[in-house]
Each structure stands twice: as structure tokens, then as C-alpha cells.
Amino acid sequence: MKTLVGIKDLQITEDLTLEEAKKFDCCKDLNDEETKELLEVLKIFTEIAFSVYAKKKVEAEKKKQDGENKEFNLAA
């Protein structure tokens, strides 16, 4: 998989091809249709995992900013 664009923590990449996937031990015995299904499931799982990660990161950054604002207000 080749990285096309890196944006902070998000990297937009090319999809894994059947030929590339078949190089992995877990895909060697799968036919093309099974490999396509596996790649689709992995892509969906990755999108869900990343969206959860991104949401938690945004929430953590907001809490951090809120904490910094409180400290500033107390100091003033």
C-alpha cells in the first residue's frame, strides 16, 4: 500500500490489490472472490476504527483546550 497524501494523522492510500493481498499467508488459499470480500471487510473495519479514533482525539483536544482556558482564567 502506497501513501498518496499525509494529512496529520490521516493518510490517504491506494487500495490493496488482489495481487498484493495474495502475497500474505492469510490470503494465499483464498480465491479472488473471497479475497475481495476480505479486503472489503478490512476496509470497512479500518474506516470505523479510524472514525472512532478521530472522534476521541477531537474530544481529548477539546478537553485539553478547555483545561488550558480554565488555567488562564484562574491566573488572571
Secondary structure, DSSP 4 states (H G I P E B T S, - for coil): --EEEEETTEEEEPPPPHHHHTTSGGGTT--HHHHHHHHHHHHHHHHHHHHHHHHHHHHHHHHHHHHHHHHHHHH-
